Amino acid sequence: MTTVDTRIVLTIEEAARRLGIGRTTMYALVKTGQIRTVTIGRLRRVPAFCLDEYVRNLLSEETALETAA
């Protein structure tokens, strides 16, 4: 049985796990602004809805059939 995480903000590592990507890739996405984050005190957190937003943006990008793998 899997549990649903209902927290509204995640650490970088938790967000990476949720997307199924590596920590380094997640940091690169944050650094380039592809995934938005918030600062709470000295902590950097990823709002859960920003992961959904990122995936929606990926889906909305047009991919030419010639470049698709």
PDB file of N, CA, C and O in Angstrom:
ATOM      1  N   MET A   1       0.837  -1.167   0.000  1.00  0.00           N
ATOM      2  CA  MET A   1       0.000   0.000   0.000  1.00  0.00           C
ATOM      3  C   MET A   1       0.891   1.242   0.000  1.00  0.00           C
ATOM      4  O   MET A   1       1.852   1.314   0.766  1.00  0.00           O
ATOM      5  N   THR A   2       0.584   2.204  -0.840  1.00  0.00           N
ATOM      6  CA  THR A   2       1.356   3.436  -0.883  1.00  0.00           C
ATOM      7  C   THR A   2       0.596   4.532  -0.161  1.00  0.00           C
ATOM      8  O   THR A   2      -0.635   4.550  -0.144  1.00  0.00           O
ATOM      9  N   THR A   3       1.350   5.446   0.434  1.00  0.00           N
ATOM     10  CA  THR A   3       0.722   6.573   1.104  1.00  0.00           C
ATOM     11  C   THR A   3       0.912   7.816   0.256  1.00  0.00           C
ATOM     12  O   THR A   3       1.917   7.954  -0.442  1.00  0.00           O
ATOM     13  N   VAL A   4      -0.035   8.703   0.316  1.00  0.00           N
ATOM     14  CA  VAL A   4       0.032   9.949  -0.442  1.00  0.00           C
ATOM     15  C   VAL A   4       0.609  11.017   0.470  1.00  0.00           C
ATOM     16  O   VAL A   4       0.109  11.244   1.572  1.00  0.00           O
ATOM     17  N   ASP A   5       1.671  11.676  -0.002  1.00  0.00           N
ATOM     18  CA  ASP A   5       2.288  12.749   0.762  1.00  0.00           C
ATOM     19  C   ASP A   5       1.489  14.023   0.504  1.00  0.00           C
ATOM     20  O   ASP A   5       1.410  14.488  -0.632  1.00  0.00           O
ATOM     21  N   THR A   6       0.901  14.582   1.548  1.00  0.00           N
ATOM     22  CA  THR A   6       0.051  15.757   1.375  1.00  0.00           C
ATOM     23  C   THR A   6       0.742  17.059   1.780  1.00  0.00           C
ATOM     24  O   THR A   6       0.098  18.105   1.850  1.00  0.00           O
ATOM     25  N   ARG A   7       2.049  17.003   2.047  1.00  0.00           N
ATOM     26  CA  ARG A   7       2.760  18.238   2.394  1.00  0.00           C
ATOM     27  C   ARG A   7       2.760  19.182   1.202  1.00  0.00           C
ATOM     28  O   ARG A   7       2.798  18.742   0.053  1.00  0.00           O
ATOM     29  N   ILE A   8       2.717  20.477   1.478  1.00  0.00           N
ATOM     30  CA  ILE A   8       2.651  21.438   0.383  1.00  0.00           C
ATOM     31  C   ILE A   8       4.031  21.909  -0.070  1.00  0.00           C
ATOM     32  O   ILE A   8       4.158  22.475  -1.156  1.00  0.00           O
ATOM     33  N   VAL A   9       5.067  21.685   0.741  1.00  0.00           N
ATOM     34  CA  VAL A   9       6.435  22.014   0.320  1.00  0.00           C
ATOM     35  C   VAL A   9       7.329  20.809   0.568  1.00  0.00           C
ATOM     36  O   VAL A   9       7.151  20.065   1.532  1.00  0.00           O
ATOM     37  N   LEU A  10       8.294  20.636  -0.327  1.00  0.00           N
ATOM     38  CA  LEU A  10       9.199  19.487  -0.278  1.00  0.00           C
ATOM     39  C   LEU A  10      10.646  19.959  -0.302  1.00  0.00           C
ATOM     40  O   LEU A  10      10.940  21.049  -0.794  1.00  0.00           O
ATOM     41  N   THR A  11      11.550  19.140   0.228  1.00  0.00           N
ATOM     42  CA  THR A  11      12.971  19.415   0.065  1.00  0.00           C
ATOM     43  C   THR A  11      13.341  19.137  -1.393  1.00  0.00           C
ATOM     44  O   THR A  11      12.570  18.527  -2.133  1.00  0.00           O
ATOM     45  N   ILE A  12      14.505  19.583  -1.787  1.00  0.00           N
ATOM     46  CA  ILE A  12      14.982  19.324  -3.147  1.00  0.00           C
ATOM     47  C   ILE A  12      15.054  17.816  -3.396  1.00  0.00           C
ATOM     48  O   ILE A  12      14.649  17.335  -4.455  1.00  0.00           O
ATOM     49  N   GLU A  13      15.566  17.082  -2.425  1.00  0.00           N
ATOM     50  CA  GLU A  13      15.700  15.632  -2.579  1.00  0.00           C
ATOM     51  C   GLU A  13      14.345  14.945  -2.692  1.00  0.00           C
ATOM     52  O   GLU A  13      14.174  14.036  -3.505  1.00  0.00           O
ATOM     53  N   GLU A  14      13.380  15.378  -1.877  1.00  0.00           N
ATOM     54  CA  GLU A  14      12.036  14.799  -1.943  1.00  0.00           C
ATOM     55  C   GLU A  14      11.368  15.103  -3.280  1.00  0.00           C
ATOM     56  O   GLU A  14      10.705  14.243  -3.860  1.00  0.00           O
ATOM     57  N   ALA A  15      11.544  16.325  -3.761  1.00  0.00           N
ATOM     58  CA  ALA A  15      10.967  16.705  -5.051  1.00  0.00           C
ATOM     59  C   ALA A  15      11.589  15.880  -6.175  1.00  0.00           C
ATOM     60  O   ALA A  15      10.889  15.453  -7.093  1.00  0.00           O
ATOM     61  N   ALA A  16      12.897  15.657  -6.105  1.00  0.00           N
ATOM     62  CA  ALA A  16      13.577  14.845  -7.117  1.00  0.00           C
ATOM     63  C   ALA A  16      13.039  13.422  -7.107  1.00  0.00           C
ATOM     64  O   ALA A  16      12.782  12.843  -8.163  1.00  0.00           O
ATOM     65  N   ARG A  17      12.869  12.861  -5.920  1.00  0.00           N
ATOM     66  CA  ARG A  17      12.308  11.509  -5.812  1.00  0.00           C
ATOM     67  C   ARG A  17      10.906  11.446  -6.403  1.00  0.00           C
ATOM     68  O   ARG A  17      10.557  10.487  -7.092  1.00  0.00           O
ATOM     69  N   ARG A  18      10.110  12.469  -6.130  1.00  0.00           N
ATOM     70  CA  ARG A  18       8.737  12.485  -6.634  1.00  0.00           C
ATOM     71  C   ARG A  18       8.707  12.519  -8.158  1.00  0.00           C
ATOM     72  O   ARG A  18       7.829  11.919  -8.778  1.00  0.00           O
ATOM     73  N   LEU A  19       9.676  13.226  -8.768  1.00  0.00           N
ATOM     74  CA  LEU A  19       9.753  13.270 -10.232  1.00  0.00           C
ATOM     75  C   LEU A  19      10.488  12.065 -10.810  1.00  0.00           C
ATOM     76  O   LEU A  19      10.427  11.815 -12.014  1.00  0.00           O
ATOM     77  N   GLY A  20      11.177  11.325  -9.959  1.00  0.00           N
ATOM     78  CA  GLY A  20      11.933  10.172 -10.440  1.00  0.00           C
ATOM     79  C   GLY A  20      13.218  10.561 -11.140  1.00  0.00           C
ATOM     80  O   GLY A  20      13.667   9.882 -12.064  1.00  0.00           O
ATOM     81  N   ILE A  21      13.812  11.670 -10.688  1.00  0.00           N
ATOM     82  CA  ILE A  21      15.070  12.142 -11.264  1.00  0.00           C
ATOM     83  C   ILE A  21      16.121  12.231 -10.165  1.00  0.00           C
ATOM     84  O   ILE A  21      15.810  12.095  -8.982  1.00  0.00           O
ATOM     85  N   GLY A  22      17.356  12.459 -10.566  1.00  0.00           N
ATOM     86  CA  GLY A  22      18.442  12.575  -9.602  1.00  0.00           C
ATOM     87  C   GLY A  22      18.482  13.945  -8.955  1.00  0.00           C
ATOM     88  O   GLY A  22      17.930  14.921  -9.462  1.00  0.00           O
ATOM     89  N   ARG A  23      19.153  13.983  -7.820  1.00  0.00           N
ATOM     90  CA  ARG A  23      19.294  15.224  -7.060  1.00  0.00           C
ATOM     91  C   ARG A  23      20.015  16.305  -7.867  1.00  0.00           C
ATOM     92  O   ARG A  23      19.623  17.472  -7.843  1.00  0.00           O
ATOM     93  N   THR A  24      21.063  15.913  -8.577  1.00  0.00           N
ATOM     94  CA  THR A  24      21.831  16.875  -9.368  1.00  0.00           C
ATOM     95  C   THR A  24      20.975  17.477 -10.476  1.00  0.00           C
ATOM     96  O   THR A  24      21.043  18.679 -10.731  1.00  0.00           O
ATOM     97  N   THR A  25      20.172  16.647 -11.132  1.00  0.00           N
ATOM     98  CA  THR A  25      19.272  17.143 -12.173  1.00  0.00           C
ATOM     99  C   THR A  25      18.253  18.101 -11.576  1.00  0.00           C
ATOM    100  O   THR A  25      17.931  19.124 -12.180  1.00  0.00           O
ATOM    101  N   MET A  26      17.747  17.776 -10.404  1.00  0.00           N
ATOM    102  CA  MET A  26      16.764  18.637  -9.741  1.00  0.00           C
ATOM    103  C   MET A  26      17.378  19.990  -9.420  1.00  0.00           C
ATOM    104  O   MET A  26      16.755  21.026  -9.657  1.00  0.00           O
ATOM    105  N   TYR A  27      18.595  19.992  -8.883  1.00  0.00           N
ATOM    106  CA  TYR A  27      19.266  21.262  -8.592  1.00  0.00           C
ATOM    107  C   TYR A  27      19.465  22.074  -9.875  1.00  0.00           C
ATOM    108  O   TYR A  27      19.334  23.297  -9.849  1.00  0.00           O
ATOM    109  N   ALA A  28      19.777  21.420 -10.988  1.00  0.00           N
ATOM    110  CA  ALA A  28      19.954  22.123 -12.263  1.00  0.00           C
ATOM    111  C   ALA A  28      18.630  22.748 -12.718  1.00  0.00           C
ATOM    112  O   ALA A  28      18.619  23.876 -13.211  1.00  0.00           O
ATOM    113  N   LEU A  29      17.524  22.031 -12.559  1.00  0.00           N
ATOM    114  CA  LEU A  29      16.213  22.564 -12.940  1.00  0.00           C
ATOM    115  C   LEU A  29      15.835  23.768 -12.088  1.00  0.00           C
ATOM    116  O   LEU A  29      15.229  24.720 -12.579  1.00  0.00           O
ATOM    117  N   VAL A  30      16.194  23.722 -10.816  1.00  0.00           N
ATOM    118  CA  VAL A  30      15.925  24.848  -9.919  1.00  0.00           C
ATOM    119  C   VAL A  30      16.802  26.033 -10.303  1.00  0.00           C
ATOM    120  O   VAL A  30      16.329  27.168 -10.366  1.00  0.00           O
ATOM    121  N   LYS A  31      18.075  25.767 -10.557  1.00  0.00           N
ATOM    122  CA  LYS A  31      19.025  26.845 -10.883  1.00  0.00           C
ATOM    123  C   LYS A  31      18.631  27.580 -12.160  1.00  0.00           C
ATOM    124  O   LYS A  31      18.788  28.797 -12.248  1.00  0.00           O
ATOM    125  N   THR A  32      18.117  26.843 -13.155  1.00  0.00           N
ATOM    126  CA  THR A  32      17.723  27.465 -14.422  1.00  0.00           C
ATOM    127  C   THR A  32      16.321  28.056 -14.370  1.00  0.00           C
ATOM    128  O   THR A  32      15.866  28.656 -15.344  1.00  0.00           O
ATOM    129  N   GLY A  33      15.632  27.893 -13.244  1.00  0.00           N
ATOM    130  CA  GLY A  33      14.303  28.479 -13.101  1.00  0.00           C
ATOM    131  C   GLY A  33      13.184  27.655 -13.709  1.00  0.00           C
ATOM    132  O   GLY A  33      12.046  28.119 -13.780  1.00  0.00           O
ATOM    133  N   GLN A  34      13.484  26.445 -14.148  1.00  0.00           N
ATOM    134  CA  GLN A  34      12.445  25.601 -14.726  1.00  0.00           C
ATOM    135  C   GLN A  34      11.486  25.089 -13.666  1.00  0.00           C
ATOM    136  O   GLN A  34      10.316  24.832 -13.950  1.00  0.00           O
ATOM    137  N   ILE A  35      11.981  24.943 -12.448  1.00  0.00           N
ATOM    138  CA  ILE A  35      11.139  24.580 -11.315  1.00  0.00           C
ATOM    139  C   ILE A  35      11.293  25.682 -10.274  1.00  0.00           C
ATOM    140  O   ILE A  35      12.401  25.986  -9.831  1.00  0.00           O
ATOM    141  N   ARG A  36      10.167  26.273  -9.893  1.00  0.00           N
ATOM    142  CA  ARG A  36      10.196  27.371  -8.937  1.00  0.00           C
ATOM    143  C   ARG A  36      10.309  26.843  -7.507  1.00  0.00           C
ATOM    144  O   ARG A  36       9.822  25.760  -7.184  1.00  0.00           O
ATOM    145  N   THR A  37      10.964  27.637  -6.664  1.00  0.00           N
ATOM    146  CA  THR A  37      11.138  27.276  -5.260  1.00  0.00           C
ATOM    147  C   THR A  37      10.817  28.483  -4.390  1.00  0.00           C
ATOM    148  O   THR A  37      10.666  29.603  -4.880  1.00  0.00           O
ATOM    149  N   VAL A  38      10.715  28.231  -3.088  1.00  0.00           N
ATOM    150  CA  VAL A  38      10.525  29.305  -2.115  1.00  0.00           C
ATOM    151  C   VAL A  38      11.593  29.156  -1.038  1.00  0.00           C
ATOM    152  O   VAL A  38      12.125  28.069  -0.812  1.00  0.00           O
ATOM    153  N   THR A  39      11.893  30.269  -0.383  1.00  0.00           N
ATOM    154  CA  THR A  39      12.812  30.251   0.741  1.00  0.00           C
ATOM    155  C   THR A  39      12.009  30.463   2.012  1.00  0.00           C
ATOM    156  O   THR A  39      11.254  31.427   2.134  1.00  0.00           O
ATOM    157  N   ILE A  40      12.182  29.553   2.949  1.00  0.00           N
ATOM    158  CA  ILE A  40      11.536  29.660   4.256  1.00  0.00           C
ATOM    159  C   ILE A  40      12.668  29.735   5.272  1.00  0.00           C
ATOM    160  O   ILE A  40      13.310  28.732   5.582  1.00  0.00           O
ATOM    161  N   GLY A  41      12.898  30.920   5.774  1.00  0.00           N
ATOM    162  CA  GLY A  41      14.064  31.132   6.636  1.00  0.00           C
ATOM    163  C   GLY A  41      15.321  30.951   5.805  1.00  0.00           C
ATOM    164  O   GLY A  41      15.539  31.684   4.841  1.00  0.00           O
ATOM    165  N   ARG A  42      16.144  29.987   6.169  1.00  0.00           N
ATOM    166  CA  ARG A  42      17.344  29.682   5.384  1.00  0.00           C
ATOM    167  C   ARG A  42      17.154  28.455   4.510  1.00  0.00           C
ATOM    168  O   ARG A  42      18.096  28.012   3.853  1.00  0.00           O
ATOM    169  N   LEU A  43      15.950  27.900   4.492  1.00  0.00           N
ATOM    170  CA  LEU A  43      15.692  26.651   3.772  1.00  0.00           C
ATOM    171  C   LEU A  43      15.092  26.904   2.394  1.00  0.00           C
ATOM    172  O   LEU A  43      14.244  27.781   2.227  1.00  0.00           O
ATOM    173  N   ARG A  44      15.532  26.140   1.426  1.00  0.00           N
ATOM    174  CA  ARG A  44      14.987  26.181   0.071  1.00  0.00           C
ATOM    175  C   ARG A  44      14.009  25.026  -0.052  1.00  0.00           C
ATOM    176  O   ARG A  44      14.372  23.875   0.191  1.00  0.00           O
ATOM    177  N   ARG A  45      12.767  25.324  -0.428  1.00  0.00           N
ATOM    178  CA  ARG A  45      11.734  24.307  -0.553  1.00  0.00           C
ATOM    179  C   ARG A  45      11.035  24.425  -1.899  1.00  0.00           C
ATOM    180  O   ARG A  45      10.972  25.500  -2.494  1.00  0.00           O
ATOM    181  N   VAL A  46      10.510  23.292  -2.365  1.00  0.00           N
ATOM    182  CA  VAL A  46       9.789  23.230  -3.637  1.00  0.00           C
ATOM    183  C   VAL A  46       8.307  23.028  -3.329  1.00  0.00           C
ATOM    184  O   VAL A  46       7.929  21.983  -2.800  1.00  0.00           O
ATOM    185  N   PRO A  47       7.459  24.013  -3.650  1.00  0.00           N
ATOM    186  CA  PRO A  47       6.025  23.795  -3.481  1.00  0.00           C
ATOM    187  C   PRO A  47       5.578  22.637  -4.379  1.00  0.00           C
ATOM    188  O   PRO A  47       5.978  22.555  -5.540  1.00  0.00           O
ATOM    189  N   ALA A  48       4.756  21.756  -3.838  1.00  0.00           N
ATOM    190  CA  ALA A  48       4.335  20.569  -4.591  1.00  0.00           C
ATOM    191  C   ALA A  48       3.672  20.944  -5.900  1.00  0.00           C
ATOM    192  O   ALA A  48       3.852  20.246  -6.898  1.00  0.00           O
ATOM    193  N   PHE A  49       2.897  22.043  -5.925  1.00  0.00           N
ATOM    194  CA  PHE A  49       2.215  22.414  -7.158  1.00  0.00           C
ATOM    195  C   PHE A  49       3.193  22.843  -8.248  1.00  0.00           C
ATOM    196  O   PHE A  49       2.852  22.809  -9.430  1.00  0.00           O
ATOM    197  N   CYS A  50       4.410  23.248  -7.864  1.00  0.00           N
ATOM    198  CA  CYS A  50       5.416  23.638  -8.869  1.00  0.00           C
ATOM    199  C   CYS A  50       5.913  22.427  -9.653  1.00  0.00           C
ATOM    200  O   CYS A  50       6.332  22.566 -10.802  1.00  0.00           O
ATOM    201  N   LEU A  51       5.871  21.243  -9.047  1.00  0.00           N
ATOM    202  CA  LEU A  51       6.233  20.029  -9.784  1.00  0.00           C
ATOM    203  C   LEU A  51       5.174  19.737 -10.849  1.00  0.00           C
ATOM    204  O   LEU A  51       5.502  19.371 -11.978  1.00  0.00           O
ATOM    205  N   ASP A  52       3.902  19.901 -10.478  1.00  0.00           N
ATOM    206  CA  ASP A  52       2.822  19.725 -11.447  1.00  0.00           C
ATOM    207  C   ASP A  52       2.942  20.748 -12.574  1.00  0.00           C
ATOM    208  O   ASP A  52       2.753  20.427 -13.747  1.00  0.00           O
ATOM    209  N   GLU A  53       3.258  21.978 -12.198  1.00  0.00           N
ATOM    210  CA  GLU A  53       3.424  23.059 -13.162  1.00  0.00           C
ATOM    211  C   GLU A  53       4.552  22.723 -14.155  1.00  0.00           C
ATOM    212  O   GLU A  53       4.408  22.929 -15.360  1.00  0.00           O
ATOM    213  N   TYR A  54       5.660  22.212 -13.640  1.00  0.00           N
ATOM    214  CA  TYR A  54       6.796  21.838 -14.482  1.00  0.00           C
ATOM    215  C   TYR A  54       6.402  20.752 -15.482  1.00  0.00           C
ATOM    216  O   TYR A  54       6.735  20.844 -16.663  1.00  0.00           O
ATOM    217  N   VAL A  55       5.700  19.734 -15.014  1.00  0.00           N
ATOM    218  CA  VAL A  55       5.289  18.639 -15.903  1.00  0.00           C
ATOM    219  C   VAL A  55       4.298  19.151 -16.942  1.00  0.00           C
ATOM    220  O   VAL A  55       4.381  18.763 -18.108  1.00  0.00           O
ATOM    221  N   ARG A  56       3.363  20.012 -16.548  1.00  0.00           N
ATOM    222  CA  ARG A  56       2.421  20.598 -17.520  1.00  0.00           C
ATOM    223  C   ARG A  56       3.161  21.389 -18.586  1.00  0.00           C
ATOM    224  O   ARG A  56       2.807  21.328 -19.764  1.00  0.00           O
ATOM    225  N   ASN A  57       4.198  22.139 -18.177  1.00  0.00           N
ATOM    226  CA  ASN A  57       4.999  22.890 -19.149  1.00  0.00           C
ATOM    227  C   ASN A  57       5.714  21.956 -20.117  1.00  0.00           C
ATOM    228  O   ASN A  57       5.831  22.258 -21.304  1.00  0.00           O
ATOM    229  N   LEU A  58       6.189  20.829 -19.615  1.00  0.00           N
ATOM    230  CA  LEU A  58       6.836  19.852 -20.497  1.00  0.00           C
ATOM    231  C   LEU A  58       5.843  19.319 -21.526  1.00  0.00           C
ATOM    232  O   LEU A  58       6.178  19.147 -22.698  1.00  0.00           O
ATOM    233  N   LEU A  59       4.617  19.060 -21.073  1.00  0.00           N
ATOM    234  CA  LEU A  59       3.594  18.526 -21.974  1.00  0.00           C
ATOM    235  C   LEU A  59       3.147  19.552 -23.005  1.00  0.00           C
ATOM    236  O   LEU A  59       2.766  19.189 -24.118  1.00  0.00           O
ATOM    237  N   SER A  60       3.190  20.824 -22.645  1.00  0.00           N
ATOM    238  CA  SER A  60       2.722  21.853 -23.563  1.00  0.00           C
ATOM    239  C   SER A  60       3.765  22.237 -24.618  1.00  0.00           C
ATOM    240  O   SER A  60       3.430  22.847 -25.633  1.00  0.00           O
ATOM    241  N   GLU A  61       5.029  21.878 -24.372  1.00  0.00           N
ATOM    242  CA  GLU A  61       6.066  22.165 -25.370  1.00  0.00           C
ATOM    243  C   GLU A  61       5.814  21.318 -26.608  1.00  0.00           C
ATOM    244  O   GLU A  61       5.550  20.119 -26.517  1.00  0.00           O
ATOM    245  N   GLU A  62       5.897  21.949 -27.738  1.00  0.00           N
ATOM    246  CA  GLU A  62       5.699  21.201 -28.978  1.00  0.00           C
ATOM    247  C   GLU A  62       6.969  20.430 -29.308  1.00  0.00           C
ATOM    248  O   GLU A  62       8.068  20.984 -29.288  1.00  0.00           O
ATOM    249  N   THR A  63       6.808  19.157 -29.608  1.00  0.00           N
ATOM    250  CA  THR A  63       7.939  18.309 -29.959  1.00  0.00           C
ATOM    251  C   THR A  63       7.769  17.872 -31.406  1.00  0.00           C
ATOM    252  O   THR A  63       6.785  17.222 -31.759  1.00  0.00           O
ATOM    253  N   ALA A  64       8.716  18.226 -32.221  1.00  0.00           N
ATOM    254  CA  ALA A  64       8.667  17.799 -33.620  1.00  0.00           C
ATOM    255  C   ALA A  64       8.900  16.288 -33.686  1.00  0.00           C
ATOM    256  O   ALA A  64       9.724  15.747 -32.949  1.00  0.00           O
ATOM    257  N   LEU A  65       8.177  15.626 -34.561  1.00  0.00           N
ATOM    258  CA  LEU A  65       8.318  14.176 -34.686  1.00  0.00           C
ATOM    259  C   LEU A  65       9.731  13.780 -35.098  1.00  0.00           C
ATOM    260  O   LEU A  65      10.205  12.706 -34.727  1.00  0.00           O
ATOM    261  N   GLU A  66      10.403  14.629 -35.853  1.00  0.00           N
ATOM    262  CA  GLU A  66      11.757  14.316 -36.301  1.00  0.00           C
ATOM    263  C   GLU A  66      12.747  14.263 -35.147  1.00  0.00           C
ATOM    264  O   GLU A  66      13.724  13.516 -35.205  1.00  0.00           O
ATOM    265  N   THR A  67      12.504  15.060 -34.082  1.00  0.00           N
ATOM    266  CA  THR A  67      13.440  15.105 -32.978  1.00  0.00           C
ATOM    267  C   THR A  67      13.041  14.177 -31.841  1.00  0.00           C
ATOM    268  O   THR A  67      13.824  13.964 -30.915  1.00  0.00           O
ATOM    269  N   ALA A  68      11.846  13.626 -31.895  1.00  0.00           N
ATOM    270  CA  ALA A  68      11.407  12.714 -30.833  1.00  0.00           C
ATOM    271  C   ALA A  68      12.154  11.393 -30.945  1.00  0.00           C
ATOM    272  O   ALA A  68      12.374  10.881 -32.042  1.00  0.00           O
ATOM    273  N   ALA A  69      12.534  10.860 -29.817  1.00  0.00           N
ATOM    274  CA  ALA A  69      13.299   9.619 -29.820  1.00  0.00           C
ATOM    275  C   ALA A  69      12.405   8.418 -29.956  1.00  0.00           C
ATOM    276  O   ALA A  69      12.889   7.286 -29.976  1.00  0.00           O
TER     277      ALA A  69
END
